[in-house]
Amino acid sequence: MGAILVTGGAGYIGSHTTKLLLKKGYEVVIYDTLELGHRQVLNHLPGAKFVQGDIGDGSLIASTIQENQIDSVIHFAAYASVPDSVADPVKYYQNNIVKTLALLDAINSQGVKHVLFSSSAATFGETKYVPIDEQHPQFPTNPYGQTKLDAEHILHWYDVAFGIKSISLRYFCAAGADPEGELGEDHTPETHMIPLTLFAALGRRPSIKMFGSDYPTPDGTGIRDYVHVTDLGQAHVLGLEALKNGAETTAYNLGNGKGYSVKEVIETGRKVTGREIVAESAPRRPGDPAELIASSAKIERELGWKPQFGDLPTIMRTAYEWFEKHPNGYEG
Ligand SMILES: NC(=O)c1ccc[n+]([C@@H]2O[C@H](COP(=O)([O-])OP(=O)(O)OC[C@H]3O[C@@H](n4cnc5c(N)ncnc54)[C@H](O)[C@@H]3O)[C@@H](O)[C@H]2O)c1
């Protein structure tokens, strides 16, 4: 069995996935610049090898593949902020497309044939219907989503030309923390709903902003599908096994199939933490759809994926426990 190269493995979803891969007995090489990731995750991932490098450095990728007998790559490394991508699209095309091409060329030069790719619900753009299945039209409304969709297309053509088989996993809103409390979410700046709600509970922020209270939803606030980061990790393990067993190139949506409104997230935050959370109404943000709910029926049917930590209180409790113990993230 060859080793697995995990690009972006020092980040949030990559570190949680690596933990599961190690438990399954895989050899893992984490490859990360540490620009947005954390060296401290390595303390909780004993056995994982670490190479500090950029996915744009094709020769370092090629030598890392050779030296470690890599036979599969899980590609998490990317920039992932929607507003940042609107402000600076070039940065997103450089990192998420140009450097992904360098990575794929290096992979191809070394004869690696299996790639799992972190795609996103942002590839769908405006919601036409819910739940969103894999046939839903993909017209991204921001550069971030566009780079993820372009990378899916590039992977398709790498299969046609070079026989590289890939699975694109389109995550909806990743949330929660390692149920064993070793790993968590530490993004700077933090932009995600669940961490920001819990920061308000912990006094790390004065309040949580609710962007839009006039959406056509039961309580007027936007609805999102939150999926636990460990359940996402499990989907990668299944995807990897499928590729090793000869799966064809495909894409899967990953969510819980259940949406929660902004108000429901805040109310659940109050219950889970037992603390006051001040919520402030703010205008809608451009480009935010009213409702994003995934259909994960395809991955459930084809790969047997079943979320273990799907309910919102569990997602928020695991996140809260980590934030409570790590007031400064991995720094302490
Ligand atoms: N967090 C979410 O809700 C979500 C939803 C959908 C898709 N995704 C995708 O999942 C992936 C992981 O997201 P995350 O939340 O764990 O992000 P993260 O920022 O925590 O992790 C990304 C990691 O990639 C590294 N990295 C970035 N550019 C690199 C480069 N050029 N070379 C090497 N390393 C580089 C960063 O240092 C970081 O450790 C991303 O591709 C993101 O687009 C995330």
The ligand as a Tripos MOL2 file, in Angstrom:
@<TRIPOS>MOLECULE
LIG
   44    48     1     0     0
SMALL
NO_CHARGES

@<TRIPOS>ATOM
      1 N1        -14.1590   25.0900    5.4680 N.am      1 LIG1
      2 C1        -15.2260   24.8950    4.6700 C.2       1 LIG1
      3 O1        -16.3890   25.0430    5.1020 O.2       1 LIG1
      4 C2        -15.0400   24.4430    3.2410 C.ar      1 LIG1
      5 C3        -16.1790   24.2620    2.4550 C.ar      1 LIG1
      6 C4        -16.0200   23.8390    1.1280 C.ar      1 LIG1
      7 C5        -14.7460   23.5810    0.6180 C.ar      1 LIG1
      8 N2        -13.6460   23.7800    1.4120 N.ar      1 LIG1
      9 C6        -12.3140   23.4900    0.8260 C.3       1 LIG1
     10 O2        -11.6440   22.5720    1.6690 O.3       1 LIG1
     11 C7        -10.2290   22.8030    1.6490 C.3       1 LIG1
     12 C8         -9.7180   22.9420    3.0660 C.3       1 LIG1
     13 O3        -10.4170   23.9780    3.7280 O.3       1 LIG1
     14 P1        -10.0660   24.3770    5.2310 P.3       1 LIG1
     15 O4        -11.2610   25.0400    5.8050 O.co2     1 LIG1
     16 O5         -9.4510   23.2030    5.9070 O.co2     1 LIG1
     17 O6         -8.9600   25.5040    4.9530 O.3       1 LIG1
     18 P2         -7.6010   25.8310    5.7650 P.3       1 LIG1
     19 O7         -7.2280   27.2110    5.3510 O.co2     1 LIG1
     20 O8         -7.7690   25.5240    7.2080 O.co2     1 LIG1
     21 O9         -6.5730   24.7950    5.1390 O.3       1 LIG1
     22 C9         -5.9370   25.0130    3.9090 C.3       1 LIG1
     23 C10        -4.4670   24.6450    4.0700 C.3       1 LIG1
     24 O10        -3.8230   24.7400    2.7920 O.3       1 LIG1
     25 C11        -2.5530   25.3590    2.9750 C.3       1 LIG1
     26 N3         -2.1980   25.9700    1.6870 N.ar      1 LIG1
     27 C12        -2.8570   26.9700    1.0460 C.ar      1 LIG1
     28 N4         -2.2260   27.2330   -0.1200 N.ar      1 LIG1
     29 C13        -1.1690   26.3850   -0.2110 C.ar      1 LIG1
     30 C14        -0.1700   26.1680   -1.1880 C.ar      1 LIG1
     31 N5         -0.0770   26.9210   -2.2840 N.pl3     1 LIG1
     32 N6          0.7370   25.1830   -0.9890 N.ar      1 LIG1
     33 C15         0.6750   24.4220    0.1480 C.ar      1 LIG1
     34 N7         -0.2420   24.5980    1.1300 N.ar      1 LIG1
     35 C16        -1.1500   25.5800    0.9370 C.ar      1 LIG1
     36 C17        -2.7680   26.3520    4.1070 C.3       1 LIG1
     37 O11        -1.5570   26.6930    4.7630 O.3       1 LIG1
     38 C18        -3.7220   25.5850    5.0180 C.3       1 LIG1
     39 O12        -3.0440   24.8030    5.9740 O.3       1 LIG1
     40 C19       -10.0250   24.0440    0.7840 C.3       1 LIG1
     41 O13        -9.6600   23.6110   -0.5150 O.3       1 LIG1
     42 C20       -11.3900   24.6960    0.7630 C.3       1 LIG1
     43 O14       -11.6000   25.4240   -0.4280 O.3       1 LIG1
     44 C21       -13.7680   24.2040    2.7090 C.ar      1 LIG1
@<TRIPOS>BOND
     1     1     2 1
     2     2     3 2
     3     2     4 1
     4     4     5 ar
     5     4    44 ar
     6     5     6 ar
     7     6     7 ar
     8     7     8 ar
     9     8     9 1
    10     8    44 ar
    11     9    10 1
    12     9    42 1
    13    10    11 1
    14    11    12 1
    15    11    40 1
    16    12    13 1
    17    13    14 1
    18    14    15 2
    19    14    16 1
    20    14    17 1
    21    17    18 1
    22    18    19 2
    23    18    20 1
    24    18    21 1
    25    21    22 1
    26    22    23 1
    27    23    24 1
    28    23    38 1
    29    24    25 1
    30    25    26 1
    31    25    36 1
    32    26    27 ar
    33    26    35 ar
    34    27    28 ar
    35    28    29 ar
    36    29    30 ar
    37    29    35 ar
    38    30    31 1
    39    30    32 ar
    40    32    33 ar
    41    33    34 ar
    42    34    35 ar
    43    36    37 1
    44    36    38 1
    45    38    39 1
    46    40    41 1
    47    40    42 1
    48    42    43 1
@<TRIPOS>SUBSTRUCTURE
     1 LIG1         1 GROUP 0 **** ****
